[in-house]
């Protein structure tokens, strides 16, 4: 078990992995300014007593300023976030920066190794746990993902972050627009979201146990950014994310330069609610609309056929909005999520 270190400082274990130093705690204040620093962060132990390690890159500017975290890989099948954050960090020159950018990759390491969404644990014969439902974690928790989240929160995030950008994608079998979840109750969070030339933004209170909610409850401004579908690099959406994230760095004067496109130029669709449509039966799914398509109440959006080709179910929208998520898997079991339609609850019903 890792011993909790009360004094805040960067703690080096003395180990190296592939020539990169291993740390068990980070304090960006004691890092040399004007440089990029690479670490492997020592996470929770496996059953063998070895550790899971998380790659961290810190670009520390020569002047004080905002500390912005960029997290990619809370779920193991989310790959576009990795490429997006790599590209953002590659463009940074710490000798010209004010403040710090902290990139954290592959937080859910065992899930990433198998390119699957959830963290596989060995206890009780094996189970899968969603790392994005256990934050801020507990270093003495009942399972390894909860302990891992606690270690990362207490020793990596808690004392080093002022603003957080958390990057995700749809889960395997689904697809997403270039989408942002943001809690508009805090004006700073809304401002951050609107700096992205994204396709859709949802005014959203957050999900209990998510990394986003942990930051919100700690008083740290944060948004969750969805970059399309899983297991691929979606380059058009990645480009939007890089542009928007760079705008955030410029907004906080971490880097200089004129703003790129924002939600205003992109014609972003705003909403505050989802209509979630789930299958009522098993069958082969045929979508009649796609991502970003506008729908109206009563519009047919999907149907299912059985193995004989007979139509066994038809699905319609009950709101006016835009398609935000869809199922890409054609074989659809009862209860599966077919689609989510983003809409404005104040004026989207019965339009």
C-alpha positions as CSV (number, residue, x, y, z in Angstrom):
1,X,0.0,0.0,0.0
2,X,1.2,3.5,-0.8
3,X,1.8,5.6,2.3
4,X,0.0,9.0,2.2
5,X,2.4,11.9,2.1
6,X,1.0,14.9,3.9
7,X,3.6,17.5,2.8
8,X,3.0,18.7,-0.7
9,X,6.1,18.1,-2.9
10,X,7.1,16.0,-5.9
11,X,8.1,12.6,-4.6
12,X,10.4,10.6,-6.8
13,X,10.4,6.8,-6.1
14,X,14.0,6.4,-7.5
15,X,12.7,4.2,-10.3
16,X,12.7,4.8,-14.0
17,X,10.6,3.2,-16.8
18,X,11.9,3.5,-20.3
19,X,14.2,6.3,-19.1
20,X,11.3,8.3,-17.5
21,X,11.4,9.1,-13.8
22,X,8.6,7.6,-11.6
23,X,6.8,9.8,-9.1
24,X,4.2,9.0,-6.4
25,X,3.2,12.6,-5.9
26,X,3.4,15.8,-7.9
27,X,3.8,19.4,-6.9
28,X,4.4,21.6,-10.0
29,X,5.8,24.4,-7.7
30,X,9.1,22.5,-7.4
31,X,9.5,21.8,-11.1
32,X,12.0,23.8,-13.1
33,X,10.1,26.5,-15.1
34,X,10.5,26.9,-18.9
35,X,10.6,23.2,-19.5
36,X,8.5,20.2,-20.3
37,X,8.7,17.4,-17.7
38,X,7.8,13.8,-18.3
39,X,6.9,11.3,-15.5
40,X,5.3,8.0,-14.9
41,X,2.9,8.5,-12.0
42,X,2.8,5.5,-9.7
43,X,-0.8,4.4,-9.3
44,X,-2.6,1.6,-7.5
45,X,-1.0,-1.8,-7.0
46,X,-2.1,-4.9,-8.9
47,X,-2.7,-8.2,-7.2
48,X,0.9,-9.2,-7.8
49,X,2.1,-6.1,-5.8
50,X,3.3,-4.3,-8.9
51,X,1.8,-0.9,-9.8
52,X,-0.1,0.6,-12.7
53,X,1.7,3.7,-14.0
54,X,0.1,6.7,-15.6
55,X,2.0,8.9,-18.1
56,X,2.1,12.6,-17.2
57,X,3.6,15.6,-19.1
58,X,3.9,19.0,-17.4
59,X,4.7,22.1,-19.5
60,X,5.7,24.7,-16.9
61,X,5.9,28.3,-18.1
62,X,8.6,30.8,-17.2
63,X,6.0,33.0,-15.4
64,X,3.2,32.2,-12.9
65,X,-0.3,31.7,-14.2
66,X,-3.3,29.4,-14.4
67,X,-2.7,25.7,-14.0
68,X,-4.8,23.7,-16.6
69,X,-5.1,20.0,-16.6
70,X,-5.9,17.9,-19.8
71,X,-7.0,14.3,-19.1
72,X,-7.3,11.6,-21.7
73,X,-8.1,8.0,-21.0
74,X,-10.5,7.8,-18.1
75,X,-12.1,5.1,-20.2
76,X,-9.9,2.5,-22.0
77,X,-11.7,2.7,-25.4
78,X,-11.3,6.4,-25.8
79,X,-8.4,7.1,-28.2
80,X,-9.2,10.4,-30.0
81,X,-8.6,12.2,-26.6
82,X,-5.0,10.8,-26.5
83,X,-4.2,12.2,-29.9
84,X,-5.9,15.5,-29.2
85,X,-3.9,16.1,-25.9
86,X,-0.7,15.0,-27.6
87,X,-1.2,17.6,-30.3
88,X,-2.1,20.3,-27.8
89,X,1.0,19.6,-25.7
90,X,3.3,19.4,-28.8
91,X,2.3,22.9,-29.7
92,X,3.4,24.4,-26.3
93,X,6.6,26.2,-25.8
94,X,7.2,26.5,-22.0
95,X,9.8,29.3,-22.5
96,X,6.9,31.5,-23.8
97,X,4.2,30.4,-21.3
98,X,2.7,31.9,-18.2
99,X,1.2,29.1,-16.1
100,X,1.2,25.4,-16.5
101,X,-0.4,22.7,-18.7
102,X,-0.6,19.2,-17.1
103,X,-1.4,16.3,-19.5
104,X,-2.5,13.0,-17.9
105,X,-2.9,10.0,-20.2
106,X,-4.3,6.6,-19.8
107,X,-5.7,7.0,-16.3
108,X,-7.5,3.6,-16.6
109,X,-4.4,1.7,-17.6
110,X,-5.8,-1.9,-17.5
111,X,-8.8,-0.9,-19.5
112,X,-6.6,0.9,-22.0
113,X,-4.5,-2.2,-22.5
114,X,-7.6,-4.1,-23.6
115,X,-9.1,-1.1,-25.4
116,X,-12.3,-1.6,-23.4
117,X,-14.4,1.0,-21.5
118,X,-14.2,-0.3,-17.9
119,X,-11.4,-1.3,-15.5
120,X,-11.2,-5.2,-15.1
121,X,-10.6,-6.3,-11.5
122,X,-9.7,-9.8,-10.4
123,X,-11.5,-9.9,-7.1
124,X,-14.7,-12.0,-6.7
125,X,-13.9,-13.9,-9.9
126,X,-13.6,-10.8,-12.0
127,X,-15.8,-7.8,-12.7
128,X,-15.7,-4.5,-14.6
129,X,-15.8,-1.1,-12.9
130,X,-16.3,2.3,-14.5
131,X,-13.4,4.5,-13.3
132,X,-15.6,7.6,-14.2
133,X,-18.1,6.7,-11.4
134,X,-15.7,6.5,-8.5
135,X,-14.1,10.0,-8.3
136,X,-12.7,11.5,-6.2
137,X,-11.9,8.0,-5.0
138,X,-10.6,6.7,-1.7
139,X,-7.1,5.5,-1.1
140,X,-8.5,3.0,1.4
141,X,-11.5,2.0,-0.9
142,X,-12.9,-1.5,-1.5
143,X,-11.5,-2.0,-5.0
144,X,-8.5,-1.0,-7.0
145,X,-10.2,1.6,-9.3
146,X,-11.5,3.5,-6.3
147,X,-8.1,3.4,-4.7
148,X,-6.4,4.4,-7.9
149,X,-8.8,7.4,-8.3
150,X,-8.0,8.4,-4.7
151,X,-4.3,8.3,-5.3
152,X,-4.5,10.4,-8.5
153,X,-6.9,12.9,-6.9
154,X,-5.0,13.4,-3.7
155,X,-1.4,13.3,-5.1
156,X,-1.8,14.5,-8.7
157,X,-4.9,16.7,-9.3
158,X,-6.1,18.2,-6.0
159,X,-3.3,20.7,-5.4
160,X,-2.1,21.4,-8.9
161,X,-5.2,22.3,-11.0
162,X,-7.2,25.6,-11.4
163,X,-9.0,24.7,-14.6
164,X,-9.7,21.2,-16.0
165,X,-10.5,19.8,-19.5
166,X,-11.6,16.2,-19.4
167,X,-11.6,14.5,-22.9
168,X,-13.8,11.4,-23.7
169,X,-15.6,9.7,-26.6
170,X,-18.7,7.6,-27.0
171,X,-18.4,4.0,-25.7
172,X,-17.7,1.0,-28.0
173,X,-20.7,0.4,-30.2
174,X,-21.8,4.0,-30.2
175,X,-20.9,7.4,-31.7
176,X,-21.0,11.0,-30.6
177,X,-20.9,14.5,-32.1
178,X,-18.1,16.9,-31.1
179,X,-19.9,17.6,-27.9
180,X,-19.4,19.3,-24.5
181,X,-21.0,18.8,-21.1
182,X,-20.8,22.0,-19.1
183,X,-22.5,23.2,-15.9
184,X,-23.8,26.7,-16.8
185,X,-24.6,27.5,-13.1
186,X,-21.0,28.8,-13.1
187,X,-20.4,31.5,-15.7
188,X,-16.7,30.6,-16.0
189,X,-17.6,27.1,-17.0
190,X,-20.0,28.3,-19.7
191,X,-17.4,30.7,-21.0
192,X,-14.8,27.8,-21.3
193,X,-17.3,25.6,-23.2
194,X,-18.2,28.4,-25.6
195,X,-14.6,28.8,-26.6
196,X,-14.8,25.6,-28.6
197,X,-16.0,25.5,-32.2
198,X,-17.9,22.4,-31.3
199,X,-21.1,20.9,-32.7
200,X,-23.2,20.7,-29.6
201,X,-23.1,21.9,-25.9
202,X,-25.3,20.5,-23.2
203,X,-26.0,22.6,-20.0
204,X,-25.5,19.7,-17.6
205,X,-25.3,19.3,-13.9
206,X,-22.8,16.5,-14.1
207,X,-22.7,12.8,-13.2
208,X,-22.1,11.6,-9.7
209,X,-18.7,9.9,-9.3
210,X,-17.3,11.4,-12.6
211,X,-14.0,13.2,-12.7
212,X,-15.9,16.3,-13.9
213,X,-18.1,16.3,-10.7
214,X,-15.0,15.8,-8.5
215,X,-13.5,19.0,-10.0
216,X,-16.8,20.9,-9.7
217,X,-17.2,19.9,-6.0
218,X,-13.6,21.1,-5.4
219,X,-14.5,24.5,-6.9
220,X,-12.4,23.9,-10.0
221,X,-13.9,25.0,-13.4
222,X,-14.2,22.0,-15.7
223,X,-15.9,20.8,-18.8
224,X,-16.2,17.3,-20.3
225,X,-15.4,17.1,-24.0
226,X,-16.7,14.2,-26.2
227,X,-14.7,13.6,-29.4
228,X,-16.9,11.4,-31.5
229,X,-16.6,7.6,-31.5
230,X,-14.3,5.1,-29.7
231,X,-11.2,3.2,-30.8
232,X,-10.2,5.5,-33.6
233,X,-8.6,8.9,-34.3
234,X,-11.4,11.1,-35.6
235,X,-9.2,13.8,-37.1
236,X,-11.9,16.4,-38.0
237,X,-13.3,16.4,-34.5
238,X,-9.8,16.3,-33.0
239,X,-9.0,19.4,-35.0
240,X,-12.0,21.2,-33.4
241,X,-10.9,20.1,-30.0
242,X,-7.3,21.3,-30.4
243,X,-8.5,24.6,-31.7
244,X,-10.9,25.0,-28.7
245,X,-8.4,23.9,-26.1
246,X,-5.9,26.3,-27.5
247,X,-8.5,29.0,-27.2
248,X,-8.8,28.1,-23.5
249,X,-5.1,28.4,-23.0
250,X,-5.2,31.8,-24.7
251,X,-8.2,32.9,-22.7
252,X,-6.3,32.3,-19.4
253,X,-3.1,33.9,-20.9
254,X,-1.1,30.7,-20.6
255,X,-0.1,31.3,-24.2
256,X,-0.3,34.3,-26.5
257,X,-2.1,34.7,-29.8
258,X,-5.4,35.6,-31.3
259,X,-8.4,33.4,-30.7
260,X,-9.4,30.7,-33.2
261,X,-13.0,29.9,-34.0
262,X,-15.5,29.5,-31.1
263,X,-19.0,28.2,-30.7
264,X,-20.3,31.5,-32.2
265,X,-18.5,31.0,-35.5
266,X,-19.3,27.2,-35.5
267,X,-23.0,27.6,-35.1
268,X,-23.1,25.3,-32.1
269,X,-26.4,23.8,-31.0
270,X,-27.3,24.3,-27.4
271,X,-29.6,22.2,-25.2
272,X,-30.2,21.2,-21.6
273,X,-31.8,17.8,-21.9
274,X,-31.6,14.5,-23.7
275,X,-34.4,12.3,-25.0
276,X,-32.9,8.9,-24.7
277,X,-34.5,6.3,-26.9
278,X,-34.0,2.6,-26.0
279,X,-35.0,-0.5,-27.9
280,X,-38.1,-2.3,-26.8
281,X,-37.2,-5.6,-28.4
282,X,-34.3,-7.5,-30.0
283,X,-33.5,-7.1,-33.6
284,X,-31.4,-5.6,-36.3
285,X,-31.3,-1.8,-36.0
286,X,-31.8,0.5,-39.0
287,X,-31.2,4.2,-38.3
288,X,-33.2,6.7,-40.3
289,X,-31.3,9.7,-39.0
290,X,-27.6,10.4,-38.3
291,X,-25.5,12.6,-36.0
292,X,-26.4,16.3,-36.0
293,X,-29.7,15.7,-38.0
294,X,-32.5,17.9,-36.7
295,X,-35.6,16.0,-35.7
296,X,-39.2,17.0,-34.9
297,X,-41.9,15.4,-32.6
298,X,-43.4,12.4,-34.3
299,X,-40.5,11.9,-36.8
300,X,-39.6,8.3,-37.3
301,X,-35.9,7.9,-36.4
302,X,-35.2,4.1,-36.4
303,X,-36.7,0.7,-36.9
304,X,-35.8,-2.9,-36.1
305,X,-36.2,-6.1,-38.1
306,X,-36.0,-9.7,-37.1
307,X,-34.0,-12.4,-38.9
308,X,-36.8,-12.9,-41.4
309,X,-36.7,-9.2,-42.3
310,X,-40.0,-8.3,-40.7
311,X,-40.3,-4.9,-39.0
312,X,-40.7,-5.7,-35.2
313,X,-40.3,-2.1,-33.8
314,X,-40.4,1.5,-35.0
315,X,-39.1,4.4,-33.0
316,X,-40.1,8.1,-33.1
317,X,-38.8,11.3,-31.6
318,X,-41.0,13.2,-29.2
319,X,-39.0,16.4,-29.1
320,X,-37.5,19.0,-31.5
321,X,-33.7,18.9,-31.3
322,X,-30.5,17.5,-32.8
323,X,-29.2,13.9,-32.8
324,X,-26.2,13.8,-30.4
325,X,-25.4,10.1,-29.9
326,X,-26.3,7.0,-31.8
327,X,-25.7,3.2,-31.7
328,X,-23.4,2.0,-34.4
329,X,-23.9,-1.7,-33.6
330,X,-26.6,-3.1,-35.9
331,X,-27.5,-6.0,-33.6
332,X,-29.6,-4.5,-30.8
333,X,-30.8,-6.2,-27.6
334,X,-33.9,-5.1,-25.7
335,X,-33.1,-2.0,-23.5
336,X,-30.1,-0.9,-25.6
337,X,-29.7,2.8,-26.1
338,X,-30.5,3.6,-29.8
339,X,-30.1,7.3,-29.7
340,X,-30.0,10.5,-27.7
341,X,-31.5,13.7,-29.0
342,X,-30.3,17.0,-27.5
343,X,-33.0,19.6,-27.0
344,X,-33.9,22.7,-25.1
345,X,-36.5,21.7,-22.5
346,X,-38.0,25.2,-22.5
347,X,-39.3,25.1,-26.1
348,X,-38.6,21.8,-27.8
349,X,-41.8,19.8,-26.9
350,X,-44.5,19.8,-29.5
351,X,-42.8,22.1,-31.9
